[in-house]
Amino acid sequence: MGKLSLPNGQYIDQAERWSKELTRMRSRGAGDIENAMRGIEREYGVEYTTIWSLRYRKDRIKKIGVGFYERLRAAYALECDRQLRKLRQEIAITHPDHVAEAQALVDQESHKNKG
């Protein structure tokens, strides 16, 4: 499989951001990071060891595989969609006075993810 490598590390930087945000979305708190990373591996096929390395040893990573990068990108997009569905469900059961504010947030995030 090919490798992605740019002099300024843009691909690695983006992968680091996606992996950290994906882990945050899947985690139930600070003590749940490892479980979240393992869950990402199980659900999305994104290797735990590479997620771990991006989080704790990014300075040692020189290249990442195209396949990993694309799986991580797809996992991040799917997880964002899952989080938006959860928020929409919460909006549906929330007191009507709070729905407009929450709906505006969902609309804003939906627009951001499409752009």
Phi and psi in radians as a Rosetta constraint file:
Dihedral C 1 N 2 CA 2 C 2 CIRCULARHARMONIC -1.191 0.35
Dihedral N 2 CA 2 C 2 N 3 CIRCULARHARMONIC 2.869 0.35
Dihedral C 2 N 3 CA 3 C 3 CIRCULARHARMONIC -2.037 0.35
Dihedral N 3 CA 3 C 3 N 4 CIRCULARHARMONIC 2.566 0.35
Dihedral C 3 N 4 CA 4 C 4 CIRCULARHARMONIC -1.779 0.35
Dihedral N 4 CA 4 C 4 N 5 CIRCULARHARMONIC 2.227 0.35
Dihedral C 4 N 5 CA 5 C 5 CIRCULARHARMONIC -2.606 0.35
Dihedral N 5 CA 5 C 5 N 6 CIRCULARHARMONIC 2.135 0.35
Dihedral C 5 N 6 CA 6 C 6 CIRCULARHARMONIC -2.130 0.35
Dihedral N 6 CA 6 C 6 N 7 CIRCULARHARMONIC 2.581 0.35
Dihedral C 6 N 7 CA 7 C 7 CIRCULARHARMONIC -0.961 0.35
Dihedral N 7 CA 7 C 7 N 8 CIRCULARHARMONIC -0.654 0.35
Dihedral C 7 N 8 CA 8 C 8 CIRCULARHARMONIC -1.620 0.35
Dihedral N 8 CA 8 C 8 N 9 CIRCULARHARMONIC 0.082 0.35
Dihedral C 8 N 9 CA 9 C 9 CIRCULARHARMONIC 1.216 0.35
Dihedral N 9 CA 9 C 9 N 10 CIRCULARHARMONIC 0.454 0.35
Dihedral C 9 N 10 CA 10 C 10 CIRCULARHARMONIC -1.023 0.35
Dihedral N 10 CA 10 C 10 N 11 CIRCULARHARMONIC -0.731 0.35
Dihedral C 10 N 11 CA 11 C 11 CIRCULARHARMONIC -1.124 0.35
Dihedral N 11 CA 11 C 11 N 12 CIRCULARHARMONIC -0.743 0.35
Dihedral C 11 N 12 CA 12 C 12 CIRCULARHARMONIC -1.171 0.35
Dihedral N 12 CA 12 C 12 N 13 CIRCULARHARMONIC -0.724 0.35
Dihedral C 12 N 13 CA 13 C 13 CIRCULARHARMONIC -1.059 0.35
Dihedral N 13 CA 13 C 13 N 14 CIRCULARHARMONIC -0.768 0.35
Dihedral C 13 N 14 CA 14 C 14 CIRCULARHARMONIC -1.142 0.35
Dihedral N 14 CA 14 C 14 N 15 CIRCULARHARMONIC -0.746 0.35
Dihedral C 14 N 15 CA 15 C 15 CIRCULARHARMONIC -1.074 0.35
Dihedral N 15 CA 15 C 15 N 16 CIRCULARHARMONIC -0.688 0.35
Dihedral C 15 N 16 CA 16 C 16 CIRCULARHARMONIC -1.082 0.35
Dihedral N 16 CA 16 C 16 N 17 CIRCULARHARMONIC -0.799 0.35
Dihedral C 16 N 17 CA 17 C 17 CIRCULARHARMONIC -1.078 0.35
Dihedral N 17 CA 17 C 17 N 18 CIRCULARHARMONIC -0.824 0.35
Dihedral C 17 N 18 CA 18 C 18 CIRCULARHARMONIC -1.059 0.35
Dihedral N 18 CA 18 C 18 N 19 CIRCULARHARMONIC -0.783 0.35
Dihedral C 18 N 19 CA 19 C 19 CIRCULARHARMONIC -1.163 0.35
Dihedral N 19 CA 19 C 19 N 20 CIRCULARHARMONIC -0.688 0.35
Dihedral C 19 N 20 CA 20 C 20 CIRCULARHARMONIC -1.171 0.35
Dihedral N 20 CA 20 C 20 N 21 CIRCULARHARMONIC -0.755 0.35
Dihedral C 20 N 21 CA 21 C 21 CIRCULARHARMONIC -1.191 0.35
Dihedral N 21 CA 21 C 21 N 22 CIRCULARHARMONIC -0.716 0.35
Dihedral C 21 N 22 CA 22 C 22 CIRCULARHARMONIC -1.074 0.35
Dihedral N 22 CA 22 C 22 N 23 CIRCULARHARMONIC -0.772 0.35
Dihedral C 22 N 23 CA 23 C 23 CIRCULARHARMONIC -1.101 0.35
Dihedral N 23 CA 23 C 23 N 24 CIRCULARHARMONIC -0.734 0.35
Dihedral C 23 N 24 CA 24 C 24 CIRCULARHARMONIC -1.061 0.35
Dihedral N 24 CA 24 C 24 N 25 CIRCULARHARMONIC -0.768 0.35
Dihedral C 24 N 25 CA 25 C 25 CIRCULARHARMONIC -1.125 0.35
Dihedral N 25 CA 25 C 25 N 26 CIRCULARHARMONIC -0.581 0.35
Dihedral C 25 N 26 CA 26 C 26 CIRCULARHARMONIC -1.525 0.35
Dihedral N 26 CA 26 C 26 N 27 CIRCULARHARMONIC -0.284 0.35
Dihedral C 26 N 27 CA 27 C 27 CIRCULARHARMONIC -1.438 0.35
Dihedral N 27 CA 27 C 27 N 28 CIRCULARHARMONIC 2.606 0.35
Dihedral C 27 N 28 CA 28 C 28 CIRCULARHARMONIC -1.742 0.35
Dihedral N 28 CA 28 C 28 N 29 CIRCULARHARMONIC 0.094 0.35
Dihedral C 28 N 29 CA 29 C 29 CIRCULARHARMONIC 2.678 0.35
Dihedral N 29 CA 29 C 29 N 30 CIRCULARHARMONIC 3.094 0.35
Dihedral C 29 N 30 CA 30 C 30 CIRCULARHARMONIC -1.009 0.35
Dihedral N 30 CA 30 C 30 N 31 CIRCULARHARMONIC -0.631 0.35
Dihedral C 30 N 31 CA 31 C 31 CIRCULARHARMONIC -1.403 0.35
Dihedral N 31 CA 31 C 31 N 32 CIRCULARHARMONIC 0.032 0.35
Dihedral C 31 N 32 CA 32 C 32 CIRCULARHARMONIC -1.929 0.35
Dihedral N 32 CA 32 C 32 N 33 CIRCULARHARMONIC 0.201 0.35
Dihedral C 32 N 33 CA 33 C 33 CIRCULARHARMONIC -1.047 0.35
Dihedral N 33 CA 33 C 33 N 34 CIRCULARHARMONIC -0.846 0.35
Dihedral C 33 N 34 CA 34 C 34 CIRCULARHARMONIC -1.087 0.35
Dihedral N 34 CA 34 C 34 N 35 CIRCULARHARMONIC -0.763 0.35
Dihedral C 34 N 35 CA 35 C 35 CIRCULARHARMONIC -1.066 0.35
Dihedral N 35 CA 35 C 35 N 36 CIRCULARHARMONIC -0.687 0.35
Dihedral C 35 N 36 CA 36 C 36 CIRCULARHARMONIC -1.101 0.35
Dihedral N 36 CA 36 C 36 N 37 CIRCULARHARMONIC -0.777 0.35
Dihedral C 36 N 37 CA 37 C 37 CIRCULARHARMONIC -1.116 0.35
Dihedral N 37 CA 37 C 37 N 38 CIRCULARHARMONIC -0.688 0.35
Dihedral C 37 N 38 CA 38 C 38 CIRCULARHARMONIC -1.184 0.35
Dihedral N 38 CA 38 C 38 N 39 CIRCULARHARMONIC -0.652 0.35
Dihedral C 38 N 39 CA 39 C 39 CIRCULARHARMONIC -1.122 0.35
Dihedral N 39 CA 39 C 39 N 40 CIRCULARHARMONIC -0.655 0.35
Dihedral C 39 N 40 CA 40 C 40 CIRCULARHARMONIC -1.105 0.35
Dihedral N 40 CA 40 C 40 N 41 CIRCULARHARMONIC -0.726 0.35
Dihedral C 40 N 41 CA 41 C 41 CIRCULARHARMONIC -1.099 0.35
Dihedral N 41 CA 41 C 41 N 42 CIRCULARHARMONIC -0.807 0.35
Dihedral C 41 N 42 CA 42 C 42 CIRCULARHARMONIC -1.116 0.35
Dihedral N 42 CA 42 C 42 N 43 CIRCULARHARMONIC -0.818 0.35
Dihedral C 42 N 43 CA 43 C 43 CIRCULARHARMONIC -1.370 0.35
Dihedral N 43 CA 43 C 43 N 44 CIRCULARHARMONIC -0.653 0.35
Dihedral C 43 N 44 CA 44 C 44 CIRCULARHARMONIC -1.994 0.35
Dihedral N 44 CA 44 C 44 N 45 CIRCULARHARMONIC -0.131 0.35
Dihedral C 44 N 45 CA 45 C 45 CIRCULARHARMONIC 1.303 0.35
Dihedral N 45 CA 45 C 45 N 46 CIRCULARHARMONIC 0.380 0.35
Dihedral C 45 N 46 CA 46 C 46 CIRCULARHARMONIC -1.663 0.35
Dihedral N 46 CA 46 C 46 N 47 CIRCULARHARMONIC 2.088 0.35
Dihedral C 46 N 47 CA 47 C 47 CIRCULARHARMONIC -1.014 0.35
Dihedral N 47 CA 47 C 47 N 48 CIRCULARHARMONIC 2.218 0.35
Dihedral C 47 N 48 CA 48 C 48 CIRCULARHARMONIC -0.962 0.35
Dihedral N 48 CA 48 C 48 N 49 CIRCULARHARMONIC -0.804 0.35
Dihedral C 48 N 49 CA 49 C 49 CIRCULARHARMONIC -1.093 0.35
Dihedral N 49 CA 49 C 49 N 50 CIRCULARHARMONIC -0.625 0.35
Dihedral C 49 N 50 CA 50 C 50 CIRCULARHARMONIC -1.299 0.35
Dihedral N 50 CA 50 C 50 N 51 CIRCULARHARMONIC -0.684 0.35
Dihedral C 50 N 51 CA 51 C 51 CIRCULARHARMONIC -1.041 0.35
Dihedral N 51 CA 51 C 51 N 52 CIRCULARHARMONIC -0.792 0.35
Dihedral C 51 N 52 CA 52 C 52 CIRCULARHARMONIC -1.042 0.35
Dihedral N 52 CA 52 C 52 N 53 CIRCULARHARMONIC -0.801 0.35
Dihedral C 52 N 53 CA 53 C 53 CIRCULARHARMONIC -1.106 0.35
Dihedral N 53 CA 53 C 53 N 54 CIRCULARHARMONIC -0.692 0.35
Dihedral C 53 N 54 CA 54 C 54 CIRCULARHARMONIC -1.102 0.35
Dihedral N 54 CA 54 C 54 N 55 CIRCULARHARMONIC -0.582 0.35
Dihedral C 54 N 55 CA 55 C 55 CIRCULARHARMONIC -1.375 0.35
Dihedral N 55 CA 55 C 55 N 56 CIRCULARHARMONIC -0.752 0.35
Dihedral C 55 N 56 CA 56 C 56 CIRCULARHARMONIC -1.941 0.35
Dihedral N 56 CA 56 C 56 N 57 CIRCULARHARMONIC -0.296 0.35
Dihedral C 56 N 57 CA 57 C 57 CIRCULARHARMONIC -2.417 0.35
Dihedral N 57 CA 57 C 57 N 58 CIRCULARHARMONIC 0.652 0.35
Dihedral C 57 N 58 CA 58 C 58 CIRCULARHARMONIC -0.985 0.35
Dihedral N 58 CA 58 C 58 N 59 CIRCULARHARMONIC -0.628 0.35
Dihedral C 58 N 59 CA 59 C 59 CIRCULARHARMONIC -1.116 0.35
Dihedral N 59 CA 59 C 59 N 60 CIRCULARHARMONIC -0.302 0.35
Dihedral C 59 N 60 CA 60 C 60 CIRCULARHARMONIC -1.637 0.35
Dihedral N 60 CA 60 C 60 N 61 CIRCULARHARMONIC -0.191 0.35
Dihedral C 60 N 61 CA 61 C 61 CIRCULARHARMONIC -1.494 0.35
Dihedral N 61 CA 61 C 61 N 62 CIRCULARHARMONIC 2.151 0.35
Dihedral C 61 N 62 CA 62 C 62 CIRCULARHARMONIC -1.786 0.35
Dihedral N 62 CA 62 C 62 N 63 CIRCULARHARMONIC -0.567 0.35
Dihedral C 62 N 63 CA 63 C 63 CIRCULARHARMONIC -2.520 0.35
Dihedral N 63 CA 63 C 63 N 64 CIRCULARHARMONIC 2.654 0.35
Dihedral C 63 N 64 CA 64 C 64 CIRCULARHARMONIC -2.254 0.35
Dihedral N 64 CA 64 C 64 N 65 CIRCULARHARMONIC 2.637 0.35
Dihedral C 64 N 65 CA 65 C 65 CIRCULARHARMONIC -1.250 0.35
Dihedral N 65 CA 65 C 65 N 66 CIRCULARHARMONIC 2.594 0.35
Dihedral C 65 N 66 CA 66 C 66 CIRCULARHARMONIC -1.056 0.35
Dihedral N 66 CA 66 C 66 N 67 CIRCULARHARMONIC -0.739 0.35
Dihedral C 66 N 67 CA 67 C 67 CIRCULARHARMONIC -1.047 0.35
Dihedral N 67 CA 67 C 67 N 68 CIRCULARHARMONIC -0.779 0.35
Dihedral C 67 N 68 CA 68 C 68 CIRCULARHARMONIC -1.081 0.35
Dihedral N 68 CA 68 C 68 N 69 CIRCULARHARMONIC -0.830 0.35
Dihedral C 68 N 69 CA 69 C 69 CIRCULARHARMONIC -1.004 0.35
Dihedral N 69 CA 69 C 69 N 70 CIRCULARHARMONIC -0.794 0.35
Dihedral C 69 N 70 CA 70 C 70 CIRCULARHARMONIC -1.214 0.35
Dihedral N 70 CA 70 C 70 N 71 CIRCULARHARMONIC -0.676 0.35
Dihedral C 70 N 71 CA 71 C 71 CIRCULARHARMONIC -1.103 0.35
Dihedral N 71 CA 71 C 71 N 72 CIRCULARHARMONIC -0.722 0.35
Dihedral C 71 N 72 CA 72 C 72 CIRCULARHARMONIC -1.141 0.35
Dihedral N 72 CA 72 C 72 N 73 CIRCULARHARMONIC -0.761 0.35
Dihedral C 72 N 73 CA 73 C 73 CIRCULARHARMONIC -1.043 0.35
Dihedral N 73 CA 73 C 73 N 74 CIRCULARHARMONIC -0.810 0.35
Dihedral C 73 N 74 CA 74 C 74 CIRCULARHARMONIC -1.141 0.35
Dihedral N 74 CA 74 C 74 N 75 CIRCULARHARMONIC -0.721 0.35
Dihedral C 74 N 75 CA 75 C 75 CIRCULARHARMONIC -1.090 0.35
Dihedral N 75 CA 75 C 75 N 76 CIRCULARHARMONIC -0.748 0.35
Dihedral C 75 N 76 CA 76 C 76 CIRCULARHARMONIC -1.069 0.35
Dihedral N 76 CA 76 C 76 N 77 CIRCULARHARMONIC -0.801 0.35
Dihedral C 76 N 77 CA 77 C 77 CIRCULARHARMONIC -1.103 0.35
Dihedral N 77 CA 77 C 77 N 78 CIRCULARHARMONIC -0.763 0.35
Dihedral C 77 N 78 CA 78 C 78 CIRCULARHARMONIC -1.121 0.35
Dihedral N 78 CA 78 C 78 N 79 CIRCULARHARMONIC -0.705 0.35
Dihedral C 78 N 79 CA 79 C 79 CIRCULARHARMONIC -1.181 0.35
Dihedral N 79 CA 79 C 79 N 80 CIRCULARHARMONIC -0.671 0.35
Dihedral C 79 N 80 CA 80 C 80 CIRCULARHARMONIC -1.051 0.35
Dihedral N 80 CA 80 C 80 N 81 CIRCULARHARMONIC -0.764 0.35
Dihedral C 80 N 81 CA 81 C 81 CIRCULARHARMONIC -1.077 0.35
Dihedral N 81 CA 81 C 81 N 82 CIRCULARHARMONIC -0.727 0.35
Dihedral C 81 N 82 CA 82 C 82 CIRCULARHARMONIC -1.095 0.35
Dihedral N 82 CA 82 C 82 N 83 CIRCULARHARMONIC -0.740 0.35
Dihedral C 82 N 83 CA 83 C 83 CIRCULARHARMONIC -1.138 0.35
Dihedral N 83 CA 83 C 83 N 84 CIRCULARHARMONIC -0.679 0.35
Dihedral C 83 N 84 CA 84 C 84 CIRCULARHARMONIC -1.141 0.35
Dihedral N 84 CA 84 C 84 N 85 CIRCULARHARMONIC -0.684 0.35
Dihedral C 84 N 85 CA 85 C 85 CIRCULARHARMONIC -1.091 0.35
Dihedral N 85 CA 85 C 85 N 86 CIRCULARHARMONIC -0.723 0.35
Dihedral C 85 N 86 CA 86 C 86 CIRCULARHARMONIC -1.085 0.35
Dihedral N 86 CA 86 C 86 N 87 CIRCULARHARMONIC -0.737 0.35
Dihedral C 86 N 87 CA 87 C 87 CIRCULARHARMONIC -1.140 0.35
Dihedral N 87 CA 87 C 87 N 88 CIRCULARHARMONIC -0.712 0.35
Dihedral C 87 N 88 CA 88 C 88 CIRCULARHARMONIC -1.078 0.35
Dihedral N 88 CA 88 C 88 N 89 CIRCULARHARMONIC -0.683 0.35
Dihedral C 88 N 89 CA 89 C 89 CIRCULARHARMONIC -1.115 0.35
Dihedral N 89 CA 89 C 89 N 90 CIRCULARHARMONIC -0.737 0.35
Dihedral C 89 N 90 CA 90 C 90 CIRCULARHARMONIC -1.105 0.35
Dihedral N 90 CA 90 C 90 N 91 CIRCULARHARMONIC -0.698 0.35
Dihedral C 90 N 91 CA 91 C 91 CIRCULARHARMONIC -1.055 0.35
Dihedral N 91 CA 91 C 91 N 92 CIRCULARHARMONIC -0.701 0.35
Dihedral C 91 N 92 CA 92 C 92 CIRCULARHARMONIC -1.086 0.35
Dihedral N 92 CA 92 C 92 N 93 CIRCULARHARMONIC -0.509 0.35
Dihedral C 92 N 93 CA 93 C 93 CIRCULARHARMONIC -1.826 0.35
Dihedral N 93 CA 93 C 93 N 94 CIRCULARHARMONIC 0.061 0.35
Dihedral C 93 N 94 CA 94 C 94 CIRCULARHARMONIC -1.495 0.35
Dihedral N 94 CA 94 C 94 N 95 CIRCULARHARMONIC 2.669 0.35
Dihedral C 94 N 95 CA 95 C 95 CIRCULARHARMONIC -0.937 0.35
Dihedral N 95 CA 95 C 95 N 96 CIRCULARHARMONIC 2.377 0.35
Dihedral C 95 N 96 CA 96 C 96 CIRCULARHARMONIC -0.942 0.35
Dihedral N 96 CA 96 C 96 N 97 CIRCULARHARMONIC -0.520 0.35
Dihedral C 96 N 97 CA 97 C 97 CIRCULARHARMONIC -1.121 0.35
Dihedral N 97 CA 97 C 97 N 98 CIRCULARHARMONIC -0.449 0.35
Dihedral C 97 N 98 CA 98 C 98 CIRCULARHARMONIC -1.726 0.35
Dihedral N 98 CA 98 C 98 N 99 CIRCULARHARMONIC -0.168 0.35
Dihedral C 98 N 99 CA 99 C 99 CIRCULARHARMONIC -1.130 0.35
Dihedral N 99 CA 99 C 99 N 100 CIRCULARHARMONIC -0.758 0.35
Dihedral C 99 N 100 CA 100 C 100 CIRCULARHARMONIC -1.046 0.35
Dihedral N 100 CA 100 C 100 N 101 CIRCULARHARMONIC -0.771 0.35
Dihedral C 100 N 101 CA 101 C 101 CIRCULARHARMONIC -1.124 0.35
Dihedral N 101 CA 101 C 101 N 102 CIRCULARHARMONIC -0.784 0.35
Dihedral C 101 N 102 CA 102 C 102 CIRCULARHARMONIC -1.172 0.35
Dihedral N 102 CA 102 C 102 N 103 CIRCULARHARMONIC -0.676 0.35
Dihedral C 102 N 103 CA 103 C 103 CIRCULARHARMONIC -1.110 0.35
Dihedral N 103 CA 103 C 103 N 104 CIRCULARHARMONIC -0.674 0.35
Dihedral C 103 N 104 CA 104 C 104 CIRCULARHARMONIC -1.073 0.35
Dihedral N 104 CA 104 C 104 N 105 CIRCULARHARMONIC -0.690 0.35
Dihedral C 104 N 105 CA 105 C 105 CIRCULARHARMONIC -1.130 0.35
Dihedral N 105 CA 105 C 105 N 106 CIRCULARHARMONIC -0.778 0.35
Dihedral C 105 N 106 CA 106 C 106 CIRCULARHARMONIC -1.068 0.35
Dihedral N 106 CA 106 C 106 N 107 CIRCULARHARMONIC -0.791 0.35
Dihedral C 106 N 107 CA 107 C 107 CIRCULARHARMONIC -1.067 0.35
Dihedral N 107 CA 107 C 107 N 108 CIRCULARHARMONIC -0.735 0.35
Dihedral C 107 N 108 CA 108 C 108 CIRCULARHARMONIC -1.090 0.35
Dihedral N 108 CA 108 C 108 N 109 CIRCULARHARMONIC -0.808 0.35
Dihedral C 108 N 109 CA 109 C 109 CIRCULARHARMONIC -1.181 0.35
Dihedral N 109 CA 109 C 109 N 110 CIRCULARHARMONIC -0.678 0.35
Dihedral C 109 N 110 CA 110 C 110 CIRCULARHARMONIC -1.065 0.35
Dihedral N 110 CA 110 C 110 N 111 CIRCULARHARMONIC -0.761 0.35
Dihedral C 110 N 111 CA 111 C 111 CIRCULARHARMONIC -1.135 0.35
Dihedral N 111 CA 111 C 111 N 112 CIRCULARHARMONIC -0.719 0.35
Dihedral C 111 N 112 CA 112 C 112 CIRCULARHARMONIC -1.118 0.35
Dihedral N 112 CA 112 C 112 N 113 CIRCULARHARMONIC -0.716 0.35
Dihedral C 112 N 113 CA 113 C 113 CIRCULARHARMONIC -1.241 0.35
Dihedral N 113 CA 113 C 113 N 114 CIRCULARHARMONIC -0.452 0.35
Dihedral C 113 N 114 CA 114 C 114 CIRCULARHARMONIC -1.424 0.35
Dihedral N 114 CA 114 C 114 N 115 CIRCULARHARMONIC -0.424 0.35
